[in-house]
């Protein structure tokens, strides 16, 4: 069983930056694809960014070059650096691990990001 714990959320003014972190328990972090998702009130959860276990990255269109996803397999950590934040970025952000062969998926509990105008 893998447990994910996010941190780094908070309140920031528009134009500011935040860095989200997610630590995973378990020894097999490197075999998973990783991703950050978000869910705003009244909206469905959506993909923000992902990195495959091979290192390929993918970003949602709304990121527009403002966010950077990264992983540190040696530390079982994943990160989301968010710059030039907008009020529309306000949401609960979740980290996710998924195995491309088995479909096994793990979610963190979420961290709130609030961007004030």
Secondary structure in CASP SS format (residue, H / E / C, confidence):
PFRMAT SS
TARGET T0000
AUTHOR 0000-0000-0000
METHOD secondary structure of the structure
MODEL  1
X C 1.00
X C 1.00
X C 1.00
X E 1.00
X E 1.00
X E 1.00
X E 1.00
X C 1.00
X C 1.00
X E 1.00
X E 1.00
X E 1.00
X E 1.00
X C 1.00
X C 1.00
X C 1.00
X C 1.00
X E 1.00
X E 1.00
X E 1.00
X E 1.00
X E 1.00
X E 1.00
X E 1.00
X C 1.00
X C 1.00
X C 1.00
X C 1.00
X H 1.00
X H 1.00
X H 1.00
X C 1.00
X E 1.00
X E 1.00
X E 1.00
X E 1.00
X E 1.00
X E 1.00
X E 1.00
X C 1.00
X C 1.00
X C 1.00
X C 1.00
X C 1.00
X C 1.00
X E 1.00
X E 1.00
X E 1.00
X E 1.00
X E 1.00
X E 1.00
X C 1.00
X C 1.00
X C 1.00
X C 1.00
X C 1.00
X E 1.00
X E 1.00
X E 1.00
X C 1.00
X H 1.00
X H 1.00
X H 1.00
X C 1.00
X C 1.00
X C 1.00
X E 1.00
X E 1.00
X E 1.00
X E 1.00
X E 1.00
X E 1.00
X C 1.00
X C 1.00
X C 1.00
X C 1.00
X E 1.00
X E 1.00
X E 1.00
X E 1.00
X E 1.00
X E 1.00
X C 1.00
X C 1.00
X C 1.00
X C 1.00
X H 1.00
X H 1.00
X H 1.00
X C 1.00
X E 1.00
X E 1.00
X E 1.00
X E 1.00
X E 1.00
X E 1.00
X E 1.00
X E 1.00
X C 1.00
X C 1.00
X C 1.00
X C 1.00
X C 1.00
X C 1.00
X E 1.00
X E 1.00
X E 1.00
X C 1.00
X C 1.00
X C 1.00
X E 1.00
X E 1.00
X E 1.00
X E 1.00
X E 1.00
X E 1.00
X C 1.00
END
